[in-house]
Amino acid sequence: MDLTYTEEEQEFRARLRAWLATTLPELPPRPSPDDWPGRRAHDLGWQRRLYEAGYAGLHWPLDAGGRGATPTQHLIFLEETERAGAPYVGANFVGLLHAGPTIAAEGTAGQRARWLPPVLRGEEVWCQGFSEPDAGSDLASLRTRAERDGDAYVVTGSKIWTSHAEVADWCELLVRTDARAPKHRGISWLAMPMDAPGVTVRPLRTLAGSTEFAQMFLDEVRVPVSHRVGAENDGWRVTMVTLSFERGTAFVGEVVACRRTLGELARAARANGRWDDPVLRRRLGRLWGEFGALWRLTQWNVSESQRSGGIPGTGGSVFKLAYSHARQELYDTAAEVLGARSLGLDEEWTLDRLSSLSYTIAAGTSQIQRNIVAERILGLPKGR
Ligand SMILES: Cc1cc2nc3c(=O)[nH]c(=O)nc-3n(C[C@H](O)[C@H](O)[C@H](O)COP(=O)(O)OP(=O)(O)OC[C@H]3O[C@@H](n4cnc5c(N)ncnc54)[C@H](O)[C@@H]3O)c2cc1C
């Protein structure tokens, strides 16, 4: 990948920067962290503005409603939106960053036309129904079953840790369609409407006090067969596509935000005298280097994924592993810099620190990422 910017790319950056400068001051204030309907409206409103200005789905393929932008333009978009402090995808995380890209890669023309435009226009929110109480790291042991009845599947079971389920319109749902097949072979990937009869959502409260995820109970929910993405019982392969987006490219925008946060911390340390501590200065410097390296890895992953048909590879596991630990260290360092201020539960720093704890669990734990790196990248023997 060529890391110098062409004249056209510099113009793209300038246009985007100017648009952000006029648009961001017009945005309504962010709702409180636990106001999920308010957050949904806010996040979709931002998506709508992006859509109207031609920045929605920038790097999605043209035939999926995207803009077909180059990897460099995509990276410039991430850099500039973070630099300007623009809202992040928020409640739209699943739709924009992994369900949508999976449908773009694996869906039929009809499925793309039905589900992708409302995601890009900021009209519909998706959630992810993968994990179950007894199927997290070992996701292929999932037991939610789907039995064929005419042109519908009848789905019964339960899902857990379903982020944004309370405000979602659709769920990317993994179900067992063949109970007799080996566990990786009897799974299918469905798009389930969240307002279907038989869907019950019970919010779960996180350590930080937010109900961002939920347990979901499914009692004979009818999902049309036409809502299956990929072939029946081929859902594990489709799941690998979803997870490669989730680990490979979904978090990349946050790396720029972490560098900004680090800059703020250095300024806070200078102001409150903590900067005089050489050990702390070294720690901040090392983190600066680490996030710089993660941004380079991001550039590499984004350009590699574009080269291999838009689907990120196992490099995503290297990124996810390194990023989640670096993020935790960043917020531990923040606590050291801010002292007592970092303990108040009404402080954004505290909430960010608490939520950073989930990063080494969500989207596959660090142990699982290490297994993937060991087996699929380094070619080491499979663990038992
Ligand atoms: C903030 C957050 C949001 C989430 N959002 C969603 C969502 O929207 N949708 C969804 O479906 N899921 C979601 N999840 C669930 C997440 O994917 C699971 O928590 C994760 O996959 C781990 O599964 P588990 O919690 O069942 O832990 P377990 O699988 O029970 O693991 C327990 C411990 O054992 C270790 N372990 C397990 N197997 C191995 C092994 N083979 N080798 C080494 N160590 C191992 C794990 O690393 C972990 O430390 C979310 C989780 C969090 C924290």
The ligand as a MOL file (V3000), in Angstrom:
LIG
                    3D

  0  0  0     0  0            999 V3000
M  V30 BEGIN CTAB
M  V30 COUNTS 53 58 0 0 0
M  V30 BEGIN ATOM
M  V30 1 C -19.6760 -6.0460 25.8500 0
M  V30 2 C -20.0570 -7.3390 25.1930 0
M  V30 3 C -20.9180 -7.3310 24.1230 0
M  V30 4 C -21.2910 -8.5300 23.5220 0
M  V30 5 N -22.1940 -8.4820 22.4930 0
M  V30 6 C -22.6140 -9.6220 21.9350 0
M  V30 7 C -23.6250 -9.5880 20.9190 0
M  V30 8 O -24.1230 -8.5250 20.5360 0
M  V30 9 N -24.0440 -10.7560 20.4030 0
M  V30 10 C -23.5300 -11.9630 20.8020 0
M  V30 11 O -23.9280 -12.9840 20.2490 0
M  V30 12 N -22.5810 -12.0360 21.7740 0
M  V30 13 C -22.1250 -10.8960 22.3510 0
M  V30 14 N -21.1730 -10.9380 23.3470 0
M  V30 15 C -20.7310 -12.2430 23.8620 0
M  V30 16 C -19.2980 -12.6300 23.5440 0
M  V30 17 O -19.1430 -12.9670 22.1920 0
M  V30 18 C -18.9300 -13.7950 24.4960 0
M  V30 19 O -18.9670 -13.2850 25.8300 0
M  V30 20 C -17.5680 -14.3580 24.2020 0
M  V30 21 O -17.5590 -15.0210 22.9630 0
M  V30 22 C -17.1160 -15.3430 25.3030 0
M  V30 23 O -18.0850 -16.3060 25.5570 0
M  V30 24 P -18.5800 -16.6000 27.0600 0
M  V30 25 O -18.9140 -15.3020 27.6960 0
M  V30 26 O -19.6240 -17.6520 26.9920 0
M  V30 27 O -17.2960 -17.1670 27.8100 0
M  V30 28 P -16.7730 -18.6790 27.7840 0
M  V30 29 O -16.7410 -19.1690 26.3850 0
M  V30 30 O -17.5360 -19.4650 28.7880 0
M  V30 31 O -15.2820 -18.4900 28.2650 0
M  V30 32 C -14.9070 -18.4080 29.6530 0
M  V30 33 C -13.3910 -18.3300 29.7440 0
M  V30 34 O -12.8050 -19.5510 29.2030 0
M  V30 35 C -11.8560 -19.2400 28.1910 0
M  V30 36 N -11.8910 -20.2650 27.1270 0
M  V30 37 C -12.9990 -20.7970 26.5680 0
M  V30 38 N -12.6420 -21.6860 25.6040 0
M  V30 39 C -11.2780 -21.6820 25.5360 0
M  V30 40 C -10.3140 -22.3620 24.7330 0
M  V30 41 N -10.6740 -23.2230 23.7820 0
M  V30 42 N -8.9980 -22.0820 24.9360 0
M  V30 43 C -8.6110 -21.2070 25.9010 0
M  V30 44 N -9.4950 -20.5210 26.7050 0
M  V30 45 C -10.7950 -20.7460 26.5170 0
M  V30 46 C -12.3160 -17.8970 27.6260 0
M  V30 47 O -11.2490 -17.2120 27.0160 0
M  V30 48 C -12.8100 -17.1850 28.9090 0
M  V30 49 O -11.7270 -16.6160 29.5890 0
M  V30 50 C -20.7690 -9.7730 23.9860 0
M  V30 51 C -19.8800 -9.7810 25.0610 0
M  V30 52 C -19.5240 -8.5850 25.6810 0
M  V30 53 C -18.5660 -8.6410 26.8360 0
M  V30 END ATOM
M  V30 BEGIN BOND
M  V30 1 1 1 2
M  V30 2 1 2 3
M  V30 3 2 2 52
M  V30 4 2 3 4
M  V30 5 1 4 5
M  V30 6 1 4 50
M  V30 7 2 5 6
M  V30 8 1 6 7
M  V30 9 1 6 13
M  V30 10 2 7 8
M  V30 11 1 7 9
M  V30 12 1 9 10
M  V30 13 2 10 11
M  V30 14 1 10 12
M  V30 15 2 12 13
M  V30 16 1 13 14
M  V30 17 1 14 15
M  V30 18 1 14 50
M  V30 19 1 15 16
M  V30 20 1 16 17
M  V30 21 1 16 18
M  V30 22 1 18 19
M  V30 23 1 18 20
M  V30 24 1 20 21
M  V30 25 1 20 22
M  V30 26 1 22 23
M  V30 27 1 23 24
M  V30 28 2 24 25
M  V30 29 1 24 26
M  V30 30 1 24 27
M  V30 31 1 27 28
M  V30 32 2 28 29
M  V30 33 1 28 30
M  V30 34 1 28 31
M  V30 35 1 31 32
M  V30 36 1 32 33
M  V30 37 1 33 34
M  V30 38 1 33 48
M  V30 39 1 34 35
M  V30 40 1 35 36
M  V30 41 1 35 46
M  V30 42 1 36 37
M  V30 43 1 36 45
M  V30 44 2 37 38
M  V30 45 1 38 39
M  V30 46 1 39 40
M  V30 47 2 39 45
M  V30 48 1 40 41
M  V30 49 2 40 42
M  V30 50 1 42 43
M  V30 51 2 43 44
M  V30 52 1 44 45
M  V30 53 1 46 47
M  V30 54 1 46 48
M  V30 55 1 48 49
M  V30 56 2 50 51
M  V30 57 1 51 52
M  V30 58 1 52 53
M  V30 END BOND
M  V30 END CTAB
M  END
